[in-house]
Amino acid sequence: MILSTNVRIEHDLIGDLPVPIEAYYGVHTPRAVENFPISGQRLSDAPDLIAALAAIKEAAAQANMDLGLLDPRQGEAIVQASQEIRSGALHDQFVVDLIQAVPALPPT
């Protein structure tokens, strides 16, 4: 198999898989894309949802730093990344199916 130089090889329990060199994600994301093409829409098609998920991640990091449960250096990195994502950066990195990306709500 000849691979492009624009990929890196990632490994998991299933085996090796090429991942785009510029991707921030690892091997599990392309596996999910391949195995769960549910709706035909990617999470990146829903920028407001991405921003909402980033806001939740930012709030969780801040709360855990306030409680002393998250190292401030890691927490600040999460907060900064979340703010960048909320401003529209890196939305192309959210490639899983939209349905897979939305957490299930508990039964009512």
Backbone as JSON, one array per atom type, in Angstrom:
{
  "sequence": "MILSTNVRIEHDLIGDLPVPIEAYYGVHTPRAVENFPISGQRLSDAPDLIAALAAIKEAAAQANMDLGLLDPRQGEAIVQASQEIRSGALHDQFVVDLIQAVPALPPT",
  "N": [[0.85, -1.18, 0.0], [0.67, 2.15, -0.91], [1.22, 5.18, 0.62], [0.19, 8.58, 0.93], [2.32, 11.4, 1.52], [1.02, 13.18, 3.03], [-0.18, 12.2, 5.25], [-0.26, 10.69, 8.51], [0.59, 7.74, 10.28], [-1.54, 6.19, 12.46], [-2.2, 4.16, 15.34], [-4.32, 1.67, 16.73], [-6.2, -0.73, 18.68], [-7.33, -2.17, 16.62], [-5.68, -1.84, 14.46], [-3.4, -0.29, 12.11], [-3.92, 2.98, 10.74], [-4.22, 5.47, 8.27], [-4.06, 8.95, 8.96], [-4.96, 12.29, 8.31], [-2.23, 14.52, 8.1], [-2.5, 17.09, 9.11], [-4.52, 16.91, 10.92], [-6.08, 17.34, 14.07], [-7.13, 15.36, 15.49], [-7.08, 11.83, 16.44], [-6.66, 8.32, 15.69], [-9.15, 7.2, 16.33], [-11.17, 8.88, 15.44], [-11.28, 8.86, 12.46], [-11.99, 6.19, 12.3], [-14.53, 6.2, 13.46], [-15.85, 7.85, 11.62], [-15.78, 6.2, 9.38], [-17.18, 3.91, 10.27], [-19.68, 4.73, 11.24], [-21.63, 6.17, 9.48], [-24.19, 7.82, 9.81], [-26.14, 10.01, 9.38], [-25.15, 11.39, 7.22], [-24.34, 13.95, 7.51], [-21.86, 16.07, 8.81], [-20.5, 16.94, 12.03], [-19.25, 19.36, 11.74], [-20.96, 20.68, 10.05], [-22.69, 21.97, 11.66], [-22.16, 24.63, 13.07], [-23.08, 26.17, 15.27], [-23.71, 24.25, 17.17], [-21.18, 23.16, 17.62], [-19.96, 25.4, 18.79], [-21.53, 25.57, 21.11], [-20.89, 23.15, 22.41], [-18.2, 23.65, 22.87], [-18.43, 25.79, 24.64], [-19.54, 24.5, 26.86], [-17.43, 22.77, 27.47], [-15.48, 24.66, 28.14], [-16.67, 25.89, 30.4], [-16.77, 23.69, 32.13], [-14.03, 23.17, 32.47], [-13.25, 25.54, 33.72], [-14.78, 25.43, 36.1], [-13.72, 23.1, 37.27], [-11.09, 23.92, 37.64], [-11.53, 25.97, 39.49], [-12.38, 24.45, 41.65], [-10.09, 23.2, 42.29], [-9.47, 20.82, 41.07], [-8.38, 20.52, 38.62], [-5.39, 21.0, 36.99], [-4.11, 24.25, 36.75], [-2.58, 25.04, 34.49], [-3.24, 23.15, 32.49], [-6.0, 23.55, 32.52], [-6.24, 26.25, 31.69], [-5.28, 25.99, 29.1], [-7.31, 24.44, 27.97], [-9.46, 26.22, 28.26], [-8.56, 28.32, 26.6], [-8.41, 27.0, 24.08], [-11.09, 26.3, 23.81], [-12.29, 28.82, 23.61], [-11.16, 29.68, 21.2], [-12.31, 27.84, 19.44], [-15.0, 28.5, 19.8], [-14.96, 30.93, 18.54], [-14.87, 30.2, 15.95], [-12.67, 28.87, 14.94], [-10.99, 25.91, 13.83], [-13.22, 24.36, 13.18], [-13.36, 22.64, 11.04], [-12.19, 20.36, 11.94], [-14.02, 18.79, 13.19], [-15.3, 16.1, 12.35], [-16.88, 13.85, 12.67], [-20.01, 12.06, 12.32], [-22.95, 13.99, 12.56], [-25.12, 13.03, 14.11], [-23.84, 11.12, 15.7], [-22.26, 12.76, 17.22], [-23.88, 14.14, 18.96], [-24.79, 14.05, 22.28], [-26.67, 11.51, 23.91], [-29.79, 12.02, 25.48], [-30.92, 11.48, 28.81], [-33.59, 9.14, 29.55], [-36.92, 10.35, 29.91]],
  "CA": [[0.0, 0.0, 0.0], [1.43, 3.4, -1.0], [0.53, 6.24, 1.33], [0.58, 9.95, 0.66], [3.12, 12.0, 2.58], [0.15, 14.09, 3.74], [-0.82, 11.47, 6.33], [0.57, 10.02, 9.51], [-0.01, 6.45, 10.62], [-1.95, 6.07, 13.86], [-2.44, 2.76, 15.66], [-5.18, 1.32, 17.85], [-6.31, -2.18, 18.83], [-7.73, -2.77, 15.35], [-4.53, -1.81, 13.56], [-2.9, 1.0, 11.64], [-4.83, 3.74, 9.88], [-3.68, 6.8, 7.94], [-4.8, 10.11, 9.45], [-4.36, 13.48, 7.7], [-1.14, 15.07, 8.9], [-2.92, 18.34, 9.75], [-5.63, 16.63, 11.82], [-5.87, 17.42, 15.51], [-7.68, 14.13, 16.06], [-6.31, 10.62, 16.27], [-7.15, 7.18, 14.92], [-10.55, 6.85, 16.61], [-12.09, 9.72, 14.67], [-11.56, 8.3, 11.15], [-12.72, 4.92, 12.47], [-15.93, 6.55, 13.68], [-16.38, 8.33, 10.34], [-15.94, 5.03, 8.51], [-18.11, 2.92, 10.78], [-20.97, 5.27, 11.66], [-22.16, 7.22, 8.6], [-25.6, 7.76, 10.15], [-27.0, 11.01, 8.75], [-24.53, 12.01, 6.05], [-23.92, 15.3, 7.87], [-20.79, 16.1, 9.8], [-20.66, 17.92, 13.1], [-18.8, 20.66, 11.21], [-22.09, 21.31, 9.39], [-23.5, 22.62, 12.7], [-21.22, 25.46, 13.84], [-23.64, 26.6, 16.55], [-23.57, 23.13, 18.08], [-19.76, 23.11, 17.99], [-19.73, 26.49, 19.74], [-22.18, 25.21, 22.37], [-20.08, 22.12, 23.04], [-16.97, 24.31, 23.35], [-18.81, 26.58, 25.82], [-19.68, 23.54, 27.96], [-16.07, 22.33, 27.81], [-14.83, 25.79, 28.81], [-17.27, 26.03, 31.73], [-16.33, 22.55, 32.94], [-12.63, 23.39, 32.82], [-13.18, 26.62, 34.7], [-15.32, 24.92, 37.36], [-12.76, 22.16, 37.84], [-9.95, 24.69, 38.15], [-11.99, 26.65, 40.71], [-12.46, 23.44, 42.71], [-8.76, 22.64, 42.51], [-9.43, 19.47, 40.53], [-7.71, 20.55, 37.31], [-4.17, 21.8, 36.99], [-4.38, 25.52, 36.07], [-1.95, 25.1, 33.16], [-4.1, 22.37, 31.59], [-7.3, 24.22, 32.46], [-6.13, 27.45, 30.84], [-5.15, 25.52, 27.71], [-8.66, 24.03, 27.56], [-10.25, 27.45, 28.13], [-8.1, 29.03, 25.4], [-8.84, 26.25, 22.9], [-12.55, 26.41, 23.73], [-12.6, 30.15, 23.11], [-10.8, 29.71, 19.78], [-13.33, 27.08, 18.73], [-16.23, 29.29, 19.83], [-14.82, 32.02, 17.58], [-14.95, 29.65, 14.6], [-11.46, 28.15, 14.55], [-10.89, 24.45, 13.89], [-14.49, 23.65, 12.95], [-13.13, 21.58, 10.05], [-11.68, 19.18, 12.64], [-15.17, 18.07, 13.75], [-15.67, 15.36, 11.14], [-17.77, 12.71, 12.92], [-21.4, 12.26, 11.94], [-23.68, 14.87, 13.45], [-25.91, 12.23, 15.06], [-22.93, 10.49, 16.64], [-21.65, 13.77, 18.05], [-24.84, 14.67, 19.92], [-24.97, 13.1, 23.37], [-28.04, 11.06, 24.16], [-30.4, 12.53, 26.7], [-31.5, 10.39, 29.61], [-35.03, 8.99, 29.35], [-37.74, 11.19, 30.81]],
  "C": [[0.89, 1.24, 0.0], [0.61, 4.49, -0.33], [1.06, 7.6, 0.91], [1.46, 10.45, 1.8], [2.29, 12.98, 3.39], [-0.62, 13.39, 4.86], [0.23, 11.0, 7.33], [-0.14, 8.71, 9.83], [-0.28, 6.42, 12.12], [-2.3, 4.6, 14.09], [-3.41, 2.65, 16.83], [-5.28, -0.2, 17.91], [-6.7, -2.89, 17.53], [-6.57, -2.82, 14.37], [-4.12, -0.41, 13.21], [-3.93, 1.64, 10.72], [-4.18, 5.07, 9.54], [-4.63, 7.89, 8.42], [-4.16, 11.33, 8.8], [-3.35, 14.13, 8.64], [-1.57, 16.31, 9.66], [-4.05, 18.14, 10.77], [-5.21, 16.75, 13.28], [-6.37, 16.16, 16.2], [-6.78, 12.94, 15.77], [-7.08, 9.54, 15.54], [-8.64, 6.91, 15.15], [-11.54, 7.68, 15.8], [-12.31, 9.18, 13.26], [-12.25, 6.93, 11.23], [-14.21, 5.2, 12.67], [-16.58, 7.04, 12.39], [-16.69, 7.16, 9.41], [-17.07, 4.11, 8.97], [-19.5, 3.43, 11.12], [-21.44, 6.41, 10.78], [-23.69, 7.29, 8.72], [-26.44, 8.72, 9.32], [-26.44, 11.59, 7.46], [-24.12, 13.46, 6.3], [-22.83, 15.19, 8.93], [-21.11, 17.12, 10.89], [-20.23, 19.3, 12.62], [-19.89, 21.38, 10.43], [-22.98, 22.07, 10.36], [-22.61, 23.49, 13.59], [-21.77, 25.95, 15.17], [-23.54, 25.49, 17.59], [-22.11, 22.99, 18.54], [-19.46, 24.19, 19.03], [-20.35, 26.17, 21.1], [-21.38, 24.16, 23.12], [-18.79, 22.71, 23.6], [-17.27, 25.15, 24.59], [-18.95, 25.67, 27.04], [-18.3, 23.08, 28.42], [-15.33, 23.43, 28.57], [-15.36, 25.95, 30.24], [-16.83, 24.9, 32.66], [-14.88, 22.72, 33.37], [-12.51, 24.46, 33.89], [-13.68, 26.16, 36.07], [-14.33, 23.98, 38.03], [-11.49, 22.85, 38.31], [-10.33, 25.38, 39.46], [-12.05, 25.7, 41.89], [-11.11, 22.82, 43.05], [-8.59, 21.23, 41.98], [-8.71, 19.38, 39.18], [-6.52, 21.48, 37.41], [-4.43, 23.08, 36.2], [-3.76, 25.61, 34.67], [-2.78, 24.34, 32.13], [-5.45, 23.07, 31.42], [-7.28, 25.44, 31.56], [-5.98, 27.08, 29.37], [-6.51, 25.12, 27.16], [-9.53, 25.27, 27.34], [-9.86, 28.19, 26.85], [-8.57, 28.31, 24.13], [-10.35, 26.36, 22.71], [-12.96, 27.77, 23.17], [-12.27, 30.29, 21.62], [-11.86, 28.98, 18.96], [-14.64, 27.85, 18.69], [-16.17, 30.45, 18.85], [-14.79, 31.53, 16.14], [-13.73, 28.88, 14.15], [-11.65, 26.64, 14.69], [-12.2, 23.71, 13.66], [-14.33, 22.53, 11.93], [-12.61, 20.3, 10.69], [-12.8, 18.31, 13.22], [-15.84, 17.28, 12.62], [-16.6, 14.18, 11.39], [-19.19, 13.08, 12.51], [-22.12, 13.09, 13.0], [-24.47, 14.11, 14.51], [-25.01, 11.58, 16.11], [-22.38, 11.5, 17.64], [-22.58, 14.3, 19.14], [-25.06, 13.66, 21.04], [-26.43, 12.74, 23.55], [-28.53, 11.65, 25.47], [-30.96, 11.37, 27.5], [-33.01, 10.3, 29.37], [-35.79, 9.84, 30.34], [-38.9, 10.41, 31.37]]
}
